[in-house]
Amino acid sequence: MITGSRRALPLVAAIAVTAGVLVLAAVVVRAGSASPVAAPAAGPGLRWEPGACVRGSGERYDLTPCNGGDSEVVAVTADPPGPGACPDDVDDVLRIDGGRAACVRNFLDPHPGAPGGGGGVLRPGDCVALDGRERPCSEPGWYGRAVALVRTPSNCPATTLDTLTFDHAAPGTLTGDAVICLGAGGKVLDKGMCVTEPGPGVVTRSAINRVSCASQRAWARVTGFAESAKSCPDSSERYLEARGAYRPVTCLRLVSK
């Protein structure tokens, strides 16, 4: 158990981002792009409806006869789409006419909307950066892998190791939830890993510097995560607390030099 000789190093619970800054996987923007998709066109006799076929060229998508299409319209919904408006396996969401959007899926690989693909719907299995944006798991620049998207950290599953929490979910996000539960992988801290001694400027769990346990800079090894310091394993000698996060206490054992 944690004794009185052990000192707590406070951490802020999670990353708070205001609505003016946060943009979580905007669904009316082509995956991987920072600009809205150009308004698609419909040829003679073609309509934006489920089953229609689409051909893409750069940032523009147009309806086309299905013998020449790249992807299929699987749903047409309001722009921006609300939670659950597009099926989970869509690869892109296109802004069309009259305040509508089309959910489309490619006929062939690659499928950016697949878990870890970096586009489409943000959901369990996807990789995200610290700002909440989805990133392809095959490329650098992501912090952790999502295991769930929920409304409060307490709703995260038991496999959660860290959370990204936002004050406001961006309008048009596919879930509307404000907490991303992260499991193992990426830069997320896990049991058995070693860290350097955090300085006074450390305010989030993600800011703790992870190093090899063989490094001269290694200060402590993670022994587990707990609801409180009293719940840390008996071998723990220090702990870090991220107030309000799921299992906010990171339990540590000092590394012998």
Accessible surface in RSA format (square Angstrom, percent):
REM  Atomic radii and reference values for relative SASA: ProtOr
REM  Chains: A
REM  Algorithm: Lee & Richards
REM  Probe-radius: 1.40
REM  Slices: 20
REM RES _ NUM      All-atoms   Total-Side   Main-Chain    Non-polar    All polar
REM                ABS   REL    ABS   REL    ABS   REL    ABS   REL    ABS   REL
RES MET A   1   119.26  61.8 105.24  69.6  14.02  33.4  83.23  70.8  36.03  47.7
RES ILE A   2    32.14  18.3  11.68   8.7  20.45  49.3  11.68   8.4  20.45  55.5
RES THR A   3    72.37  51.5  62.17  63.0  10.20  24.3  67.07  90.1   5.30   8.0
RES GLY A   4    86.18 106.3   0.00   N/A  86.18 106.3  45.83 125.8  40.34  90.4
RES SER A   5    99.68  84.2  63.64  84.9  36.04  83.0  57.48 122.4  42.20  59.1
RES ARG A   6    43.99  18.5  30.63  15.6  13.36  31.8   3.30   4.5  40.69  24.7
RES ARG A   7   109.03  45.8 103.49  52.8   5.54  13.2  61.08  83.5  47.94  29.1
RES ALA A   8    44.09  40.5  23.73  36.6  20.36  46.3  23.73  33.4  20.36  53.9
RES LEU A   9    34.47  19.2  34.47  24.7   0.00   0.0  34.47  24.2   0.00   0.0
RES PRO A  10    83.28  60.7  72.33  65.9  10.95  39.8  73.45  60.6   9.84  61.1
RES LEU A  11     5.98   3.3   2.43   1.7   3.55   8.9   5.46   3.8   0.53   1.4
RES VAL A  12    86.17  56.7  81.67  73.9   4.49  10.8  85.92  74.7   0.24   0.7
RES ALA A  13    30.38  27.9  22.79  35.2   7.59  17.3  22.79  32.1   7.59  20.1
RES ALA A  14    16.67  15.3   6.11   9.4  10.56  24.0   9.92  14.0   6.76  17.9
RES ILE A  15    39.87  22.7  36.81  27.4   3.06   7.4  39.87  28.7   0.00   0.0
RES ALA A  16    74.59  68.6  44.31  68.4  30.29  68.9  45.94  64.7  28.65  75.9
RES VAL A  17    21.82  14.4  18.75  17.0   3.07   7.4  21.82  19.0   0.00   0.0
RES THR A  18    81.06  57.7  79.67  80.8   1.39   3.3  70.98  95.3  10.08  15.2
RES ALA A  19    63.71  58.6  42.94  66.3  20.77  47.2  45.27  63.8  18.44  48.8
RES GLY A  20    79.08  97.5   0.00   N/A  79.08  97.5  40.82 112.0  38.26  85.7
RES VAL A  21   109.89  72.3  91.86  83.2  18.03  43.4  95.86  83.3  14.04  38.1
RES LEU A  22     6.96   3.9   0.56   0.4   6.39  16.1   2.82   2.0   4.14  11.1
RES VAL A  23    58.03  38.2  54.60  49.4   3.43   8.3  54.60  47.4   3.43   9.3
RES LEU A  24     5.48   3.1   5.14   3.7   0.34   0.9   5.14   3.6   0.34   0.9
RES ALA A  25    22.65  20.8   8.20  12.7  14.44  32.9  21.26  29.9   1.38   3.7
RES ALA A  26    34.65  31.9  20.99  32.4  13.66  31.1  22.99  32.4  11.66  30.9
RES VAL A  27     6.62   4.4   0.73   0.7   5.89  14.2   5.04   4.4   1.57   4.3
RES VAL A  28    21.25  14.0  21.25  19.2   0.00   0.0  21.25  18.5   0.00   0.0
RES VAL A  29    29.53  19.4  23.47  21.2   6.06  14.6  23.47  20.4   6.06  16.4
RES ARG A  30    69.25  29.1  68.89  35.1   0.36   0.9   3.65   5.0  65.60  39.8
RES ALA A  31    35.14  32.3  10.45  16.1  24.70  56.2  19.81  27.9  15.34  40.6
RES GLY A  32    88.59 109.2   0.00   N/A  88.59 109.2  43.87 120.4  44.72 100.2
RES SER A  33    31.21  26.4  11.30  15.1  19.91  45.9  12.43  26.5  18.78  26.3
RES ALA A  34   107.62  99.0  66.18 102.1  41.44  94.3  74.74 105.3  32.88  87.1
RES SER A  35    64.13  54.2  63.21  84.4   0.92   2.1  28.03  59.7  36.10  50.6
RES PRO A  36    74.13  54.0  62.46  56.9  11.67  42.4  62.46  51.6  11.67  72.5
RES VAL A  37     4.97   3.3   0.00   0.0   4.97  12.0   0.00   0.0   4.97  13.5
RES ALA A  38    40.93  37.6  29.26  45.2  11.67  26.6  40.22  56.6   0.72   1.9
RES ALA A  39    67.84  62.4  57.59  88.9  10.24  23.3  58.51  82.4   9.33  24.7
RES PRO A  40    17.01  12.4   0.02   0.0  16.99  61.7   0.02   0.0  16.99 105.6
RES ALA A  41    42.88  39.4  36.48  56.3   6.40  14.6  42.16  59.4   0.72   1.9
RES ALA A  42    53.09  48.8  21.76  33.6  31.33  71.3  21.93  30.9  31.16  82.6
RES GLY A  43    26.52  32.7   0.00   N/A  26.52  32.7  20.12  55.2   6.40  14.3
RES PRO A  44   141.04 102.8 111.11 101.3  29.93 108.8 124.15 102.5  16.89 105.0
RES GLY A  45    83.58 103.1   0.00   N/A  83.58 103.1  43.07 118.2  40.51  90.7
RES LEU A  46    53.91  30.0  42.89  30.7  11.02  27.7  44.35  31.1   9.56  25.7
RES ARG A  47   171.87  72.2 163.37  83.3   8.50  20.2  52.91  72.3 118.96  72.1
RES TRP A  48    18.51   7.4   7.48   3.6  11.03  25.9   4.32   2.3  14.19  23.0
RES GLU A  49    75.38  43.3  74.79  56.6   0.58   1.4  18.07  34.9  57.31  46.8
RES PRO A  50    88.06  64.2  68.88  62.8  19.18  69.7  69.35  57.3  18.70 116.2
RES GLY A  51    40.44  49.9   0.00   N/A  40.44  49.9  23.77  65.2  16.66  37.3
RES ALA A  52    17.61  16.2   7.31  11.3  10.29  23.4  16.76  23.6   0.84   2.2
RES CYS A  53     5.18   3.9   2.95   3.3   2.22   5.2   0.00   0.0   5.18   5.6
RES VAL A  54     0.01   0.0   0.00   0.0   0.01   0.0   0.00   0.0   0.01   0.0
RES ARG A  55   114.80  48.2 113.14  57.7   1.66   4.0  35.31  48.3  79.49  48.2
RES GLY A  56    29.32  36.2   0.00   N/A  29.32  36.2   9.86  27.0  19.46  43.6
RES SER A  57    83.82  70.8  70.84  94.5  12.98  29.9  37.04  78.9  46.78  65.5
RES GLY A  58    57.64  71.1   0.00   N/A  57.64  71.1  40.78 111.9  16.86  37.8
RES GLU A  59    77.93  44.7  72.49  54.8   5.44  13.0  52.32 101.2  25.61  20.9
RES ARG A  60    98.62  41.4  98.00  50.0   0.62   1.5  40.91  55.9  57.71  35.0
RES TYR A  61    25.09  11.7  25.09  14.3   0.00   0.0   9.49   7.1  15.60  19.2
RES ASP A  62    33.97  23.8  33.97  33.8   0.00   0.0  11.22  26.4  22.75  22.7
RES LEU A  63     8.90   5.0   1.02   0.7   7.88  19.8   1.02   0.7   7.88  21.2
RES THR A  64     7.00   5.0   3.99   4.0   3.01   7.2   1.33   1.8   5.67   8.6
RES PRO A  65    81.31  59.3  75.79  69.1   5.51  20.0  81.31  67.1   0.00   0.0
RES CYS A  66    78.15  59.1  54.51  60.8  23.64  55.6  32.11  81.4  46.04  49.6
RES ASN A  67   148.23 102.2 101.56  98.1  46.67 112.4  48.16 115.9 100.07  96.7
RES GLY A  68    35.60  43.9   0.00   N/A  35.60  43.9  28.07  77.0   7.53  16.9
RES GLY A  69    19.41  23.9   0.00   N/A  19.41  23.9   0.00   0.0  19.41  43.5
RES ASP A  70    72.68  50.9  63.47  63.2   9.22  21.8  28.50  67.1  44.18  44.1
RES SER A  71     1.50   1.3   1.50   2.0   0.00   0.0   0.65   1.4   0.85   1.2
RES GLU A  72    63.31  36.3  63.31  47.9   0.00   0.0   5.65  10.9  57.66  47.1
RES VAL A  73     0.20   0.1   0.00   0.0   0.20   0.5   0.00   0.0   0.20   0.5
RES VAL A  74    48.50  31.9  26.91  24.4  21.59  52.0  31.01  26.9  17.49  47.4
RES ALA A  75    18.94  17.4  17.59  27.2   1.35   3.1  18.94  26.7   0.00   0.0
RES VAL A  76    42.48  28.0  13.86  12.6  28.62  69.0  13.86  12.0  28.62  77.6
RES THR A  77    28.49  20.3  18.13  18.4  10.36  24.7  15.39  20.7  13.09  19.8
RES ALA A  78    63.75  58.6  55.65  85.9   8.11  18.4  58.91  83.0   4.84  12.8
RES ASP A  79    37.40  26.2  14.59  14.5  22.82  53.9   1.34   3.2  36.06  36.0
RES PRO A  80    70.60  51.5  61.87  56.4   8.73  31.7  61.87  51.1   8.73  54.3
RES PRO A  81     0.71   0.5   0.00   0.0   0.71   2.6   0.00   0.0   0.71   4.4
RES GLY A  82    31.52  38.9   0.00   N/A  31.52  38.9  26.46  72.6   5.06  11.3
RES PRO A  83    95.02  69.3  71.11  64.8  23.91  86.9  71.65  59.2  23.37 145.2
RES GLY A  84    68.61  84.6   0.00   N/A  68.61  84.6  37.95 104.2  30.66  68.7
RES ALA A  85    33.62  30.9   9.22  14.2  24.40  55.5  20.70  29.1  12.92  34.2
RES CYS A  86     6.01   4.5   0.00   0.0   6.01  14.1   0.02   0.1   5.99   6.5
RES PRO A  87    56.86  41.4  44.10  40.2  12.76  46.4  56.20  46.4   0.66   4.1
RES ASP A  88    93.35  65.4  87.38  87.0   5.97  14.1  22.02  51.8  71.33  71.1
RES ASP A  89    66.72  46.7  65.66  65.3   1.07   2.5  28.12  66.2  38.61  38.5
RES VAL A  90     0.00   0.0   0.00   0.0   0.00   0.0   0.00   0.0   0.00   0.0
RES ASP A  91     3.05   2.1   1.52   1.5   1.52   3.6   1.52   3.6   1.52   1.5
RES ASP A  92    10.32   7.2   9.28   9.2   1.04   2.4   5.89  13.9   4.42   4.4
RES VAL A  93     4.02   2.6   2.54   2.3   1.48   3.6   2.54   2.2   1.48   4.0
RES LEU A  94     0.00   0.0   0.00   0.0   0.00   0.0   0.00   0.0   0.00   0.0
RES ARG A  95    75.24  31.6  75.24  38.4   0.00   0.0  33.41  45.7  41.84  25.4
RES ILE A  96    12.04   6.9   0.37   0.3  11.67  28.1   1.33   1.0  10.71  29.1
RES ASP A  97    86.49  60.6  77.31  76.9   9.19  21.7  46.95 110.5  39.54  39.4
RES GLY A  98    78.71  97.1   0.00   N/A  78.71  97.1  44.13 121.1  34.59  77.5
RES GLY A  99    51.05  63.0   0.00   N/A  51.05  63.0  32.20  88.4  18.85  42.2
RES ARG A 100    84.40  35.4  84.34  43.0   0.05   0.1  38.27  52.3  46.13  28.0
RES ALA A 101     0.00   0.0   0.00   0.0   0.00   0.0   0.00   0.0   0.00   0.0
RES ALA A 102     0.00   0.0   0.00   0.0   0.00   0.0   0.00   0.0   0.00   0.0
RES CYS A 103     0.00   0.0   0.00   0.0   0.00   0.0   0.00   0.0   0.00   0.0
RES VAL A 104     1.10   0.7   1.10   1.0   0.00   0.0   1.10   1.0   0.00   0.0
RES ARG A 105    73.39  30.8  72.44  36.9   0.95   2.3  15.13  20.7  58.26  35.3
RES ASN A 106    42.19  29.1  37.90  36.6   4.29  10.3   5.57  13.4  36.62  35.4
RES PHE A 107    92.59  46.3  66.38  41.1  26.21  68.2  70.05  42.5  22.54  64.5
RES LEU A 108   142.34  79.3 136.27  97.5   6.07  15.3 138.91  97.6   3.43   9.2
RES ASP A 109   120.05  84.1  94.68  94.2  25.37  60.0  32.67  76.9  87.39  87.2
RES PRO A 110   106.63  77.7 102.82  93.7   3.81  13.8 106.58  88.0   0.05   0.3
RES HIS A 111    34.51  18.9  23.84  16.6  10.68  27.3  14.69  15.1  19.82  23.1
RES PRO A 112    39.63  28.9  36.48  33.3   3.15  11.4  39.63  32.7   0.00   0.0
RES GLY A 113     0.22   0.3   0.00   N/A   0.22   0.3   0.00   0.0   0.22   0.5
RES ALA A 114    39.78  36.6  36.95  57.0   2.83   6.4  39.75  56.0   0.02   0.1
RES PRO A 115    82.42  60.1  59.68  54.4  22.74  82.6  59.68  49.3  22.74 141.3
RES GLY A 116    12.21  15.1   0.00   N/A  12.21  15.1   5.52  15.1   6.69  15.0
RES GLY A 117    30.18  37.2   0.00   N/A  30.18  37.2  17.83  48.9  12.36  27.7
RES GLY A 118    13.10  16.2   0.00   N/A  13.10  16.2   1.69   4.6  11.41  25.6
RES GLY A 119     4.26   5.3   0.00   N/A   4.26   5.3   4.05  11.1   0.21   0.5
RES GLY A 120    14.82  18.3   0.00   N/A  14.82  18.3   2.23   6.1  12.59  28.2
RES VAL A 121     8.47   5.6   8.33   7.5   0.13   0.3   8.33   7.2   0.13   0.4
RES LEU A 122     9.66   5.4   9.47   6.8   0.19   0.5   9.47   6.6   0.19   0.5
RES ARG A 123    27.77  11.7  27.77  14.2   0.00   0.0  18.17  24.8   9.60   5.8
RES PRO A 124    69.77  50.8  61.66  56.2   8.10  29.4  62.08  51.3   7.68  47.7
RES GLY A 125    20.68  25.5   0.00   N/A  20.68  25.5  17.98  49.3   2.70   6.0
RES ASP A 126     0.31   0.2   0.31   0.3   0.00   0.0   0.00   0.0   0.31   0.3
RES CYS A 127     0.00   0.0   0.00   0.0   0.00   0.0   0.00   0.0   0.00   0.0
RES VAL A 128     0.00   0.0   0.00   0.0   0.00   0.0   0.00   0.0   0.00   0.0
RES ALA A 129    11.60  10.7  11.26  17.4   0.34   0.8  11.60  16.3   0.00   0.0
RES LEU A 130    74.44  41.5  70.22  50.2   4.22  10.6  70.43  49.5   4.00  10.8
RES ASP A 131    64.02  44.8  56.58  56.3   7.44  17.6  40.30  94.8  23.72  23.7
RES GLY A 132     0.00   0.0   0.00   N/A   0.00   0.0   0.00   0.0   0.00   0.0
RES ARG A 133    93.92  39.4  93.92  47.9   0.00   0.0  13.57  18.6  80.35  48.7
RES GLU A 134    15.91   9.1   5.16   3.9  10.74  25.6   3.91   7.6  11.99   9.8
RES ARG A 135    75.35  31.6  75.35  38.4   0.00   0.0  16.81  23.0  58.54  35.5
RES PRO A 136    33.16  24.2  33.16  30.2   0.00   0.0  33.16  27.4   0.00   0.0
RES CYS A 137    29.28  22.1  14.31  16.0  14.97  35.2  14.50  36.7  14.78  15.9
RES SER A 138   108.88  92.0  65.78  87.8  43.10  99.3  58.81 125.2  50.07  70.1
RES GLU A 139    94.28  54.1  90.73  68.6   3.55   8.5  25.47  49.3  68.81  56.2
RES PRO A 140   127.52  92.9 105.37  96.1  22.16  80.5 116.01  95.8  11.52  71.6
RES GLY A 141    52.26  64.4   0.00   N/A  52.26  64.4  33.38  91.6  18.87  42.3
RES TRP A 142    38.26  15.4  31.27  15.1   6.98  16.4  25.45  13.6  12.81  20.8
RES TYR A 143    10.14   4.7   8.91   5.1   1.23   3.2   8.30   6.2   1.84   2.3
RES GLY A 144     0.00   0.0   0.00   N/A   0.00   0.0   0.00   0.0   0.00   0.0
RES ARG A 145    89.60  37.6  89.60  45.7   0.00   0.0  26.03  35.6  63.56  38.5
RES ALA A 146     1.46   1.3   0.00   0.0   1.46   3.3   0.00   0.0   1.46   3.9
RES VAL A 147    46.30  30.5  29.79  27.0  16.51  39.8  32.69  28.4  13.61  36.9
RES ALA A 148    17.13  15.7  16.32  25.2   0.81   1.8  17.13  24.1   0.00   0.0
RES LEU A 149    27.53  15.3   8.77   6.3  18.77  47.2   8.77   6.2  18.77  50.5
RES VAL A 150    23.46  15.4  19.64  17.8   3.82   9.2  23.46  20.4   0.00   0.0
RES ARG A 151   163.90  68.8 148.10  75.5  15.80  37.6  60.20  82.3 103.70  62.8
RES THR A 152    62.66  44.6  62.40  63.3   0.26   0.6  59.62  80.1   3.04   4.6
RES PRO A 153    23.92  17.4  23.92  21.8   0.00   0.0  23.92  19.7   0.00   0.0
RES SER A 154    92.08  77.8  62.88  83.9  29.20  67.3  51.61 109.9  40.48  56.7
RES ASN A 155    91.42  63.0  69.53  67.2  21.89  52.7  15.65  37.7  75.77  73.2
RES CYS A 156     8.85   6.7   0.00   0.0   8.85  20.8   0.00   0.0   8.85   9.5
RES PRO A 157    49.68  36.2  38.36  35.0  11.32  41.1  49.68  41.0   0.00   0.0
RES ALA A 158    79.67  73.3  64.64  99.8  15.03  34.2  64.91  91.4  14.76  39.1
RES THR A 159    94.40  67.1  81.77  82.9  12.63  30.1  83.82 112.6  10.57  16.0
RES THR A 160     1.09   0.8   0.14   0.1   0.96   2.3   0.14   0.2   0.96   1.4
RES LEU A 161    20.01  11.1  17.41  12.5   2.60   6.5  19.34  13.6   0.67   1.8
RES ASP A 162     9.67   6.8   8.84   8.8   0.83   2.0   0.83   2.0   8.84   8.8
RES THR A 163     4.92   3.5   0.45   0.5   4.47  10.7   0.25   0.3   4.67   7.1
RES LEU A 164     1.68   0.9   1.68   1.2   0.00   0.0   1.68   1.2   0.00   0.0
RES THR A 165    33.64  23.9  33.20  33.7   0.44   1.0  33.20  44.6   0.44   0.7
RES PHE A 166     4.33   2.2   0.00   0.0   4.33  11.3   0.37   0.2   3.97  11.3
RES ASP A 167    86.99  60.9  59.52  59.2  27.47  65.0  15.04  35.4  71.94  71.8
RES HIS A 168   100.43  54.9  95.84  66.6   4.59  11.8  54.43  56.1  46.00  53.5
RES ALA A 169    27.79  25.5   7.67  11.8  20.12  45.8   7.67  10.8  20.12  53.3
RES ALA A 170    13.34  12.3   6.72  10.4   6.62  15.1  10.62  15.0   2.72   7.2
RES PRO A 171   126.89  92.5  98.31  89.6  28.58 103.9 110.24  91.0  16.65 103.5
RES GLY A 172    15.93  19.6   0.00   N/A  15.93  19.6   4.37  12.0  11.56  25.9
RES THR A 173    10.44   7.4   7.66   7.8   2.78   6.6   6.84   9.2   3.60   5.4
RES LEU A 174    15.50   8.6   5.66   4.0   9.85  24.8   5.66   4.0   9.85  26.5
RES THR A 175    37.13  26.4  27.07  27.4  10.06  24.0  26.77  36.0  10.36  15.7
RES GLY A 176    28.19  34.8   0.00   N/A  28.19  34.8  16.90  46.4  11.29  25.3
RES ASP A 177    23.63  16.5  20.41  20.3   3.21   7.6   0.23   0.6  23.39  23.3
RES ALA A 178    21.78  20.0  20.81  32.1   0.97   2.2  20.88  29.4   0.90   2.4
RES VAL A 179     2.07   1.4   1.47   1.3   0.59   1.4   1.47   1.3   0.59   1.6
RES ILE A 180     2.01   1.1   2.01   1.5   0.00   0.0   2.01   1.4   0.00   0.0
RES CYS A 181     0.00   0.0   0.00   0.0   0.00   0.0   0.00   0.0   0.00   0.0
RES LEU A 182     0.00   0.0   0.00   0.0   0.00   0.0   0.00   0.0   0.00   0.0
RES GLY A 183     2.55   3.1   0.00   N/A   2.55   3.1   2.55   7.0   0.00   0.0
RES ALA A 184    63.42  58.3  45.57  70.3  17.85  40.6  45.83  64.5  17.59  46.6
RES GLY A 185    34.76  42.9   0.00   N/A  34.76  42.9  28.73  78.9   6.03  13.5
RES GLY A 186    33.82  41.7   0.00   N/A  33.82  41.7  13.39  36.7  20.44  45.8
RES LYS A 187   138.84  67.7 127.85  78.4  10.99  26.2  74.61  67.2  64.24  68.4
RES VAL A 188     0.79   0.5   0.00   0.0   0.79   1.9   0.00   0.0   0.79   2.1
RES LEU A 189     7.02   3.9   6.46   4.6   0.57   1.4   6.46   4.5   0.57   1.5
RES ASP A 190    37.25  26.1  37.25  37.1   0.00   0.0   3.07   7.2  34.18  34.1
RES LYS A 191   142.52  69.5 122.54  75.2  19.98  47.6  67.34  60.6  75.19  80.1
RES GLY A 192    33.28  41.0   0.00   N/A  33.28  41.0  25.06  68.8   8.22  18.4
RES MET A 193    57.95  30.0  53.04  35.1   4.91  11.7  57.95  49.3   0.00   0.0
RES CYS A 194     0.78   0.6   0.00   0.0   0.78   1.8   0.00   0.0   0.78   0.8
RES VAL A 195     0.15   0.1   0.15   0.1   0.00   0.0   0.15   0.1   0.00   0.0
RES THR A 196    16.20  11.5  16.09  16.3   0.11   0.3   9.97  13.4   6.23   9.4
RES GLU A 197    94.56  54.3  73.27  55.4  21.29  50.7  21.04  40.7  73.53  60.0
RES PRO A 198    22.76  16.6   3.48   3.2  19.27  70.1   9.06   7.5  13.69  85.1
RES GLY A 199    41.16  50.8   0.00   N/A  41.16  50.8  27.91  76.6  13.26  29.7
RES PRO A 200   150.59 109.8 110.86 101.1  39.73 144.4 125.27 103.4  25.33 157.4
RES GLY A 201    64.70  79.8   0.00   N/A  64.70  79.8  43.37 119.0  21.32  47.8
RES VAL A 202    27.73  18.2  18.53  16.8   9.20  22.2  20.18  17.5   7.55  20.5
RES VAL A 203    78.93  51.9  77.94  70.6   0.99   2.4  78.87  68.5   0.06   0.2
RES THR A 204    20.80  14.8  20.75  21.0   0.05   0.1  16.51  22.2   4.29   6.5
RES ARG A 205     9.35   3.9   4.87   2.5   4.49  10.7   3.47   4.7   5.88   3.6
RES SER A 206    30.38  25.7   6.93   9.3  23.45  54.0   4.98  10.6  25.40  35.6
RES ALA A 207    54.19  49.8  26.64  41.1  27.55  62.7  37.63  53.0  16.56  43.9
RES ILE A 208    13.97   7.9   0.63   0.5  13.34  32.2   1.02   0.7  12.95  35.1
RES ASN A 209    64.68  44.6  56.90  55.0   7.78  18.7  25.26  60.8  39.42  38.1
RES ARG A 210    98.12  41.2  76.61  39.1  21.51  51.2  17.36  23.7  80.76  48.9
RES VAL A 211    24.27  16.0  10.03   9.1  14.24  34.3  19.67  17.1   4.60  12.5
RES SER A 212    73.84  62.4  54.51  72.8  19.33  44.5  48.57 103.4  25.27  35.4
RES CYS A 213    43.79  33.1  26.51  29.6  17.28  40.6  17.98  45.6  25.81  27.8
RES ALA A 214    93.30  85.8  59.21  91.4  34.10  77.6  70.22  98.9  23.08  61.1
RES SER A 215    37.56  31.7  20.55  27.4  17.01  39.2  21.62  46.0  15.94  22.3
RES GLN A 216   162.62  90.9 143.88 105.2  18.74  44.6  63.07 134.2  99.55  75.5
RES ARG A 217   147.07  61.8 132.63  67.6  14.45  34.4  66.10  90.3  80.97  49.1
RES ALA A 218     0.01   0.0   0.01   0.0   0.00   0.0   0.01   0.0   0.00   0.0
RES TRP A 219    33.65  13.5  31.62  15.3   2.03   4.8  21.93  11.7  11.72  19.0
RES ALA A 220     0.00   0.0   0.00   0.0   0.00   0.0   0.00   0.0   0.00   0.0
RES ARG A 221    80.27  33.7  80.27  40.9   0.00   0.0  14.50  19.8  65.77  39.9
RES VAL A 222     1.70   1.1   0.00   0.0   1.70   4.1   0.00   0.0   1.70   4.6
RES THR A 223     9.86   7.0   5.20   5.3   4.66  11.1   8.34  11.2   1.52   2.3
RES GLY A 224     9.48  11.7   0.00   N/A   9.48  11.7   9.48  26.0   0.00   0.0
RES PHE A 225    25.67  12.8   6.44   4.0  19.23  50.0   6.46   3.9  19.22  55.0
RES ALA A 226     7.44   6.8   3.52   5.4   3.92   8.9   7.44  10.5   0.00   0.0
RES GLU A 227   116.67  67.0 101.49  76.8  15.17  36.1  56.22 108.7  60.44  49.4
RES SER A 228    47.81  40.4  45.20  60.3   2.62   6.0  38.35  81.7   9.47  13.3
RES ALA A 229    16.44  15.1  12.62  19.5   3.81   8.7  12.62  17.8   3.81  10.1
RES LYS A 230   150.43  73.4 148.11  90.9   2.32   5.5  90.45  81.4  59.99  63.9
RES SER A 231    72.57  61.3  42.78  57.1  29.79  68.6  25.99  55.4  46.57  65.2
RES CYS A 232     4.53   3.4   0.00   0.0   4.53  10.6   0.00   0.0   4.53   4.9
RES PRO A 233    54.93  40.0  42.78  39.0  12.16  44.2  54.82  45.3   0.12   0.7
RES ASP A 234   108.70  76.1  92.20  91.8  16.50  39.0  34.96  82.3  73.74  73.5
RES SER A 235    56.26  47.5  39.48  52.7  16.78  38.7  42.39  90.3  13.87  19.4
RES SER A 236     0.00   0.0   0.00   0.0   0.00   0.0   0.00   0.0   0.00   0.0
RES GLU A 237    62.69  36.0  62.69  47.4   0.00   0.0  15.26  29.5  47.44  38.7
RES ARG A 238    48.65  20.4  48.65  24.8   0.00   0.0   0.17   0.2  48.49  29.4
RES TYR A 239    31.02  14.5  31.02  17.7   0.00   0.0   2.22   1.7  28.80  35.5
RES LEU A 240     0.35   0.2   0.26   0.2   0.09   0.2   0.26   0.2   0.09   0.2
RES GLU A 241    46.90  26.9  46.90  35.5   0.00   0.0   1.00   1.9  45.90  37.5
RES ALA A 242     1.07   1.0   1.07   1.6   0.00   0.0   1.07   1.5   0.00   0.0
RES ARG A 243   136.91  57.5 133.60  68.1   3.31   7.9  58.48  79.9  78.43  47.5
RES GLY A 244    61.28  75.6   0.00   N/A  61.28  75.6  39.39 108.1  21.89  49.0
RES ALA A 245    10.26   9.4   1.90   2.9   8.36  19.0   2.29   3.2   7.98  21.1
RES TYR A 246    32.30  15.1  27.15  15.4   5.15  13.4  15.42  11.6  16.88  20.8
RES ARG A 247    59.62  25.0  59.13  30.1   0.49   1.2  17.06  23.3  42.56  25.8
RES PRO A 248    13.85  10.1  13.71  12.5   0.14   0.5  13.71  11.3   0.14   0.9
RES VAL A 249     1.91   1.3   1.91   1.7   0.00   0.0   1.91   1.7   0.00   0.0
RES THR A 250     0.14   0.1   0.14   0.1   0.00   0.0   0.00   0.0   0.14   0.2
RES CYS A 251     0.02   0.0   0.02   0.0   0.00   0.0   0.00   0.0   0.02   0.0
RES LEU A 252     0.09   0.1   0.09   0.1   0.00   0.0   0.09   0.1   0.00   0.0
RES ARG A 253    90.56  38.0  90.36  46.1   0.20   0.5  24.57  33.6  65.99  40.0
RES LEU A 254    59.27  33.0  48.50  34.7  10.77  27.1  48.50  34.1  10.77  29.0
RES VAL A 255    33.55  22.1  21.12  19.1  12.44  30.0  25.20  21.9   8.36  22.7
RES SER A 256   110.58  93.4  79.67 106.3  30.90  71.2  49.66 105.8  60.92  85.3
RES LYS A 257   170.09  83.0  93.09  57.1  77.00 183.3 123.32 111.0  46.77  49.8
END  Absolute sums over single chains surface
CHAIN  1 A    12109.0       8806.4       3302.6       6998.7       5110.3
END  Absolute sums over all chains
TOTAL         12109.0       8806.4       3302.6       6998.7       5110.3
